[in-house]
Amino acid sequence: MRRAGVTWAAWVLAVAAAAPGCGGHDPEDGGVVVVYTSLDQVHSEPILDEFERRTGIRVLPVYDAEASKTTGLVNRLIARRNDPDCDVLWNNEVVQTARLASMGLLAPYASPNASRIPAEFRDVEHRWTGFAARMRVIIYNTGLVAAEEAPDSLADLTDEKWKGRAALARPFFGTTLTHMAWLHQAWGGERLSKFCRAVRANDVAFCTGNATVRDMVAAGERAFGLTDTDDAWAAMQAGKPVGVRVPDAAAGAVVMPNTVSLVSGCPHPEAGRRLIDYLLSAEVERRLARGAGAQIPLGTDLAAEPTPWDVFRRGPAMGVDVAKAASSIPEVVALLRQAGMDE
């Protein structure tokens, strides 16, 4: 079922009409579940449609805009913390999810399907579970850059050789902000601040999102940029002249899972749990791996599932304390602003 875009007011009216009481609705009676998702609609909508078809539970999704990925939905949840209108958060990264958990906005739920996910991708208090990951990659234009000369380090963003030739999503939202939070943990504030100032000085193009970075590189407007594997794969599948590298692979690839959570005090908790169980199934991870986003399954039962990123999956992942990274977000945002990353 293709869902046309609607205004926020119209969506609220739809929720009110579908939810006769704040105590939830029997999912076997049809029911309703409201899900906020920052995963691109083209990837998430077919999965939500299939859940609706199988269960009879009406799914009311709210998608985020590319220019505010994750942050817009996070702010909505915070604004409505005392009167939530959302049941499930399907986030396409983990740090903002962990931030919401630390604020008490996410309810514990140990889905029976969570056990297939390794412990490092699960909250110890069961407030979120990771699945279907992406990696941060450097995408480069093969018509402008020979493979043997392709950038393979974040340091290339600050190298005089590449001045005016690189692109980066403005790092105040989505996976780019998460990446900065991880670097803050790995490097410390002083080194991250120095790096950001050097990026600005090297005339790096700041874009509205990772997809824009991809498009600029694919069009030859910039030689390379930092993006996510799903955006890079879309360009590769379209036959664009691009290649990828994992930046600073020896230090560990930046692996960012989707996360799914039950919202505290949500109006339809039983339907929400049903949706969470479905999203954490091997079937959904396999579908996301084989789909247009080519996401990386995390379930131990899908270790042999091939993806375009298998050569990179064999390397180490950057170790990170997700809760610590989440708590650093305000500090990281302030640091980024001081470094002029919003100018």
Protein Blocks (a to p, Z undefined) as FASTA:
>chain_A
ZZddddfklmmmmmmmmmmbfnbpafknnpacddddfbdfklmmmmmmmmmmmnopacdd
ddddfklghjlmmmmmmmmmmmccbfbdcdfbfklmmmmmmnopaccdddfklmmpcfkl
ccfklpaccehiadddddddfklpcfklgccbfklmmgmklgoiaccddffecjllmmmm
mmmmmnommlmmmmmmmmmmnopacdfbfklmmmmmmnopafbdcddfklmmmmmmnopa
cddddehklnopadddddddddehiablmlmmmmmmmmmpmklmmmmmmmmnopacfbfk
lmmpccfklmmmmpccddddfklmmmmmmmmmmmmmmnopmZZ
